[in-house]
Amino acid sequence: MSNQLTIEKSTHQQPKPDTDQIPFGRTFTDHMFVMDYEKGTGWHEPRIVPYEPLTLDPAAMIFHYGQTVFEGLKAYRADDRILLFRPEKNLERLNRSSDRLSIPPIDEEEVMEYLKELIRLEKDWVPSTPGTSLYIRPFIISTEPNLSVAPSATYKLMIILSPVGSYFSGGLTPVKINVEDKYTRAVKGGTGMAKTAGNYSSAYQAQAKAYEQGNADVLWLDGIEKRFIEEVGSMNIFFKINGEVVTPSLSGSILQGITRMSVIELLEKWGVTVTERQISIEELYQFYEEGSLEEAFGTGTAAVISPVGELNWLGKKMVINNHEIGELSQKLYDTITGIQTGKLEDTNGWTVEVK
């Protein structure tokens, strides 16, 4: 590695949470990784330090212009091993997001080694209860104190860790989703393909409306015609229609999910017809009325596979598979989580062991 990593160990170790009741993203480990960027110097001073609050100038550009990107991946306990699932894809996507937000790229191989070192130090935080994992959040923020509307000259890359349970409280219980017809998440040419903060906070009003109506999340339609299905707030979306699996194509406004990619590769390997194409909500409703909509499920790092039992659109209710998890959704969940936790052989080379 071109930069020498330094490690400052914490003198205070906080108690590990009860692994049967871990809320998502509320508990953090004893240490975090930090690295700085300065124009003309590049990324430098990689370090693992005790988890602690940050001190930033009030004029730091992150507060004013939202120049930031982040990622989400997990470490799993596989008996006496700790496994990461396709982590190189997350770092590749972090750089794609950074490019869209005018943030300088990281050295993916170098940061991967820093990440492994952080997990080695915090290995006791990786929970072993089924359904739990150690969530990994790398993120970059702009730190230059400057109110000019231009890319920052300085940045901070950080990685924090959080032991987690299921993302949705119901686990694999099929969720209800509201089809959003008013608000827009993203448009082609915007930042929808990047994992950046504004994409999420701008969705809060639509999510609040969905929650009030008893739904777990929002299904977004395209921002121009409000017809074509894009993605769920926290997941990519798939539909099984007459035996064929259909998912919206990556149009420039949809996040390129790592779990999405893995599902497509598995389906193709299993001989299941999978098509990436534009699909409208009207077309989906027609399939539903014909009895052809057999399953629907979301895919993402947090939930892995989340079966959808109901879609609510303009007062019309689409109940899918009688609110029960479908056979294909269950198989995908069992296969991916089996690979992630080492219970199934990884014939695809997706897992990386942290030794």
Secondary structure, DSSP 4 states (H G I P E B T S, - for coil): --S--EE---S-PPPPPPTTS--TT----SEEEEEEEETTTEEEEEEEEE-------TTBHHHHH--EEE--EEEEEETTEEEEESHHHHHHHHHHHHHHTT-PPP-HHHHHHHHHHHHHHTGGGS--STT-EEEEEEEEEE--B--SSS--SEEEEEEEEEEE--SSTTTTSPEEEEE-SS-----TTTTTTS--HHHHHTTHHHHHHHHHTT-SEEEEE-TTTS-BEEEETTBEEEEEETTEEEE----SSS---HHHHHHHHHHHHHT--EEE---BHHHHHHHHHHT-EEEEEEEETTTEEEEEEEEEETTEEEE-GGGS--HHHHHHHHHHHHHHTTSS--TT--EEE--
